[in-house]
Amino acid sequence: MSAVTPLPQERRLVTAIPGPKSQELQARKLGAVAAGVGTTLPVYVTRANGGVLEDVDGNSLIDFGSGIAVTNVGNSAEAVVAKASEQLAAFTHTCFMVTPYEGYVAVAEQLNELTPGDHEKRTALFNSGAEAVENAVKIARAYTKRTAVVVFDHGYHGRTNLTMGLTAKNMPYKQGFGPFAPEIYRVPVAYPYRWLTGAENCAAEAAAQAIDIINKQIGAENVAAIIIEPIQGEGGFIEPAKGFLPAIVEYAKANGIVFVADEIQTGFCRTGQWFACEDEGIVPDLITTAKGIAGGLPLAAVTGRAEIMDAAHAGGLGGTYGGNPVACAAALGAIETMKEQDLVGKAQRIGEVMLGRLRAMQEKFEVIGDVRGRGAMIAVELVKPGSKEPNPEFTAAVAKACHAEGLVVLTAGTYGNVLRFLPPLVIPEHLLTEGLDIIEGAFALQGVTAA
């Protein structure tokens, strides 16, 4: 197998964005692909590597999206390509439930070792984040013999029927797709920027409110699982106020409730730790992972306490493609890359650079209400000057200006007013700085007044 040919790590625009060839492909897409499958930036990619994406028109764009926190190790990382290619040539599928193979077992062993806690663990592999969350619910229900599931405001957990019900935001994820699975209950989350009595009161008050709602409206004895993202992704990179998560974990433990950390977007070095829940020393009962696990190939997992994971009967967990051998090989290559290249440290450095620059921009542009995040999972929340009123129109305009300059950025947030930044952890620092320059220029271009 030939080695991966690295792309020049530079932004290069040779046409308008999107270029003519991308526009032609977009026209074909509209005629062939279901309208419900949207596209953030219709540039059609031919190659990607490091911190850049190259499109069909020859443009090279800086990547601050990583395919939504998937290519943490960079696109076509050498170890990912080598291991996946070797497996692809050996065999592509047998179904682990029919005739198993070592790759699945090896990935499970790695996850059991890497995830928080030194207790005995088990892992099951699946295809997507939503599928992992669904199976975490199944496992928790099998273990506790209870049915209720508690989730949080602003949370996102997927697009299947059950996970749509778990997800907080209606549009575009839930609108018109109900009815949803029953026995799902939503409680407040500690959102420091928007907590009415101030960020300093947020953790204690939010935890008290959440626990009170569970006790009064559901009954702790009926709750199988509490599921939360340690940093909420689609909700707008909301980092719960310090102390909130430990209080919820303590409540779950005291009441025999399975605590599930949804680390699908936050996992695999993204936040400057292997897993975001490590920040407050949280050891979840179950942890769901996907996205960054396999360098871009579809793979997901539920990892957790052996006695909980083993509660489901034989045959109760699985799926035809779950733990596909090529995806497992890619995951082993991705994990190897994370360790050898110290991507935890690289994510921390990205956070230092981005937070410093964005906080300086916050001083300059009063439309930036909040700057938050950890590691390479950073966001700014945009508001109407002089208030905390969400400003989704300005957010969309800044994103559009960045796209025009060859920088891939994503939006998020319950109110559509958050710019989120998820660069590959291997991005060269000069591209990181150039991307931040483009962001600052995009703010200035909109003619916002200085703070």
C-alpha positions, 0 to 999 in steps of 0.5 A: 500500500502506498503511503498517504500523500500529505496535502500542502497545509495552506489555504488556497482559493482559486475560485469563488466558494463554492466553485463552478464544479461544486455548483454542478455537483450541488445541482446533481445532489438536489436532483438525486438526494432527499431534500431533508439531507442538508449541507452546511457548505456545498463544496465537494471534497476530493482530498483532505489531510491535516488541517485542510480540505481540497475541493473539486475546483482546486480550492484548499480550505482550512477545516474548523469542523473535522466532520463534526468532531470526527477526524480528530487525528486528521483526515486519512491519518497514516495509521488509520489508512494502513490498518484499515487498508490491511483489513480491507484486503483481508476481509470486509465483513463476517458479522461479529455475532456469526463468526467473530474476529480479533479486531472487535475484541482489541477495540473493546480492550482499548476502550475498557482501558482508556475510559475513566475508572479502574473497575472491571468493564465490558464494551459493545460496538455499534455503528453510530452515536445514536445507536450507542445511546439507544443501547445504553438505554437498553442496557440500563433498563435491563440492569435496573428493571426500570423504564424512565430515562432522564435527560437535560435541556439543550441536550442532543443525543441523535436522530432515531426515534428514541434519541429524537425523544431524548434530544431537546431541540425541536427544529430541525431534529424532531419537527414532524417526526413524532410521536416519540418513545415514551418514558423520557423526562427532561430537567434543567441543565446548569447553563452558566451564561443564561442562568437567571440568578448568575453563574455563581449560583448556577451549579447548586440551583440547577442540580437542586431543580433537576433533582426536585423534578425527578423526585416529584414528577418521576420518582427516583425508584422509577429511573433507569438512566440519567444521560448527559453530555459532559459538554453539550454539543449541538446545544451550543458547547454548553459546559455545565457549571462546576459542581453540577455534574458531580451532584447529579452523579452522587444523586444517581449513585444514591438511588441506583440510577445508571449514570450515562456520559454521552461522550460522542462529540467530546471523546477521544482527546477533543477537550484536552483530556481523553474524555471530558468527564475526567475534568471533574473526576467523574467515573460514569457507569456507562459511557457512549462514544462514536465520532472521533473513535475511528478516524472517519469510519463509522463505529460507536461503542458503549463501555461500562461497568461489567455487571451493568453491561452484562445484564442484557441477555445473550443476543440482546445486543448487536447488529449486522454491521456493529464493530465492522472489521475495517472500522475496528482496524481504523479505530486501532490506528486512530487510538495509536495516533492519539497516543503517539502524537500526544493529541491530548496535549495538542488539543490543550494547546489549540484551546490556549490559542483559540480562547486567547484570541476569541476573548480578545475579540469579545473585548472588541465586539460586543456581539460576542456574549460568551466564549467557552469550551475546553481544548479543541471544542470551543464556541462563541455565543452571539447576542444582540449588543447590550443584551443576551438576546440570541442573534442567529442572523448575525451568527449565520452572516459570520459563518457565511463570511468565513466560508467565503474566505475558505474557512469551514466553521459550523453553527450550533445552539438551541437558539442558533446563535453559536459558532462552534470550532472543532479543528482537527487536533493535528492542525498546524498552528499557522492554520489555526492562527490564520483561521482565527484571523478570518473569524475576526475579519468576518466580525469586522466585515459585519460592521459591528460596533466595538464594545 
